[in-house]
Amino acid sequence: LDWKNVLIKKPTVGHKREPVRAEDFYVRPSIVWLPHLIIPGYTPTCPSCRSSSNVSVNRSTWVQFPMLCYARPLQKYLDTCNYPCTACKTWFRGTNLESMALDNSGLVRAIFRFRILRRCAVDEELFLDIVKRPLEATNSIFTHLRSQAAQTYINDVIEFLEKQHMKSH
């Protein structure tokens, strides 16, 4: 199948046929945090009334805007659900820090390996890599992270080429 020759219909005036573009197949790199599906029998705790008995995981909905998550080697989107509490009539995100802090089992904190900031999240590995260099200049940390990203990319290319070579022989 030659993808350059595939035509798709897009909802435009008159249903004009347009060729397929690479952007039509873009899949946003995502991390999904759904604690009620990851931890058997777990129900998030409402940060307002501090109870999980009135939280309805069956009525949860995807958040409208996933949070940008800085990670290595590239940025991803941290997606989760909004959970409704029927007692206090509020909704809260699955990444709500107050809700996660109320988890008595400690499983949430053990599994969820991200630092949540006001408008974004940071992968714990990247966070620790930056924090363990308190005396280094920002430029030096940036250069280190950039070289690590380049090395990861090179390793991925080498692995791909080796697999291609194995297939051909």
Steps between C-alpha positions, in 0.01 A plus 500: 500500500647835397383756760567789263214385276239443773225761500274577793185703532511792738187686608549807283256680273420266212699212656818587316741206487846572639814285506607341829765689692734379773325731749179297454673212681657699785454336838575730790745337744302452819523365850164394638432504876181313591553381859161329523602271212864453601441415869236229556211624715641851530274804509659848509431715805320831455731779616202716606307264730800265555295189428510241223159348574315762290739508203347342191771348279228382258408863423859618453581691182824577320653836585455758228866601489769245592795641690834543323755264655869565461685170473799345333556476211194703398194678634178307546147578609379378838138403451258403775134511598287744692320321782165622640420503871125469557523619862658842445404533131856567385727350237873439539781374277659161548831686538371717786781507758266536798301198386813290453633606842184362664576149371577297813636195317796687353447324166422821310820670610698182422360469147457866396856612418448861394536839665186705447549873467238766445478477121714199412654181629858375509607138471669394825813381317547839333415681825764306697757550226458877533474513880815298560701777327426799728835669447514465122406787273173474309690493171709205621188304601340581164811379313501177704130432432540580130793257469296231678210555260738478203654181637153346546413592141825349369442180698147473357630545143771238553246255643268561204781448247611180673145364485475591131830324436377187684179497291693518173726206589 
